[in-house]
Amino acid sequence: MKFKINKEKIKEKVLFLKNFPWLIGENVFTFFVTMIFIAILISTLFFVRYVILIDRYYKIPPSQLPTLNEKTLESILETWQQRQDRLDGADSKVYPNLFLPKSE
């Protein structure tokens, strides 16, 4: 199998590549809008692939959802209540103002 190299087509491609920057410079607005459109398409593809499609694969079936029994729930509520009491108790202490002169 013998390949024929068409020199005319190669010259046309090289000439197009040489004139490509001038072509872009003459049609800046069209080039800019086209590049923004391509960027939006590429970012949409990445978003769909890495955000939307992942949700389909990693959803927890209803049978595997965590459940709490009454004892665990009561212990959690008791711990929260103890923390809330400690926070409320810390609010009652009065600290002296160090920036005012001492009163005699």
Secondary structure as UniProt FT lines:
FT   HELIX           7..26
FT   HELIX           28..47
FT   HELIX           48..52
FT   HELIX           53..57
FT   HELIX           62..64
FT   HELIX           70..90
FT   TURN            98..99
//
